[in-house]
Amino acid sequence: MGMKRKLSAGLAIAALGLSTAVSGATASENPILQDVKDGTAKRLVYEVEAVAYLLFIPVTGKADFEILMDDSTYRMNTLVKTTGIADLFVDYDMRIAASGYITDNGLQTYNYISQNNDGKKNRRVEMTYRSDDVDMVATPAFGNLGFPPATPEQKLQALDPITALMNAAFQPQPADNPCGQAIQTFDGRQLTRLDFRYIGETNVKTKGYKGKAVECHVDLTRVAGYKKGDKGGNLSGIEGPMKIYFGEPMEGFRPMVKFVVDTKDVGKITLSTKKIRLEDMPQSASNEPASSAG
């Protein structure tokens, strides 16, 4: 795996750690979801930035999220982009969109689209959740769907990556694990489980957050859809534990404020919060979920 994939893997995993559950809340009682159900549309803007070093020269990246929640639906758009030395070594541009429904159990995916603009395959993946399976179209098509491929039941029990990270904010938090419950994600091919281990409390300072934080380590399990013989925990190219730091709860969710991962080729990648903003929005005239990723 080359350096380009190392850095993008770090960003992708960081995206999954955007938020975790708030202690004591059930999905139907979460204050954000309840406000939306009561007629107050919400908009969450979240930005993170990444820094790594290649021969002491910085390689940077960013991930921008916008989440709109209105009536019984939600819509999310995400841009993940990395830049290196005149884009010679790292050039990664992915746009992701997801939409679905707000239920008593949290968020439920209806549609997911990812468009990768890496200059090679530029693959587009679109998923639609049905009652008995998840329909998926990839252009260009995948050579295979992994060994073993994810089953319909497994796919339906998981959420798309960006819905999974947001949905975690609305779920109960175990009293014995301040880091929150496990997350299962499905991206059209790979089904992955992330378990969080509580390490301790600390202080974090970033452009978008300053204050107390909880340090959690992430155990990643490749469940289905991966290459034959690709087993074990962390993604290839990642060394040591993946560390996520969650800030104090904000109106019903706990944001990821810092993420640190060590890679073989790039070394340490640090992502930190640049902006977090939750605001009320005018009520939309439409309550149908819709997604787009250009």
Steps between C-alpha positions, in 0.01 A plus 500: 500500500647836402519817697192644331284221640663528842399862543153450358445204732582722796252763387230242434532345844503843659176578326344195662590643839313827460268441793406256769206445729391724784463322831150428622312592180284267298463552127144629530595737785807657340449878517620563144270240345212606720536863393501392136189287551332796672555711188840664549726421205869473590826555313832368628825621345812309598852543361822315581853551369785251474876541508771243424865547407698360208871567547402787732276651230134521603234300321158641585141395469149594602156350546192721491155383611156658467202322655143626452216352708145599416172339611552123466801504267868585493749587224879500530776615267869441562819601319830329585807641325876473547777705343874443496800655326321645195276191528794289383493250785149525638189591303177367648158649441182322609148637519241308699128556545244309704134542580235312691243509774493607863337220700443428868819293485712771341604545138429244227673518162290515185755615240880531494729629223879526501705646215875447513705735280850354537597522134496122460169317511299799622248249631143596583302282741128535561298300753129486569365323808203271437300286742687178412839615369717798409516572126845611385634628168872577458639675190745362404388173656698332776701197387338306785306571818756351737560164668250445639264765364261667743165326528167686463442465875844641583453794266160588644637489856770754409473862389692687236822653641387861548152407628661256745722768647213742548258237625744410776429842650137404563550161665523405870849497645599207723583611853815288497627645170502882469619457142166363383364196323647315205437628147440282194543655155445382142636696202362286216769233529673498837320440827697618802446503875660759731517447875610778735718447809507761776853612591453807718428873524727774367494857365496586129554828320421543129380787281140397561511360853674559830418306813462160659500189282475123529771290333377185327683236300328343201503126430408441136370164377474420129178299493428446128577636154877515539773328300550127549729440796471861615441440869576656833432835652614836370509582132818409312763767536382619841726430797402505864165611640275749326436772757185711509435784743138595569412841636231581754138447389348782293119516494459124470814377329867463583731613218829345400751779557827323423615181328853356489620203294849371415564368148794315349576735211377842611559470874266669746182659364319739732150624431344773709175693511496827311133590533186366670172687459144386568221738399126511443381521139173607332265206453532345153198450278616146415536203729634251244862389548729579210874474443749609240874471464658673205 
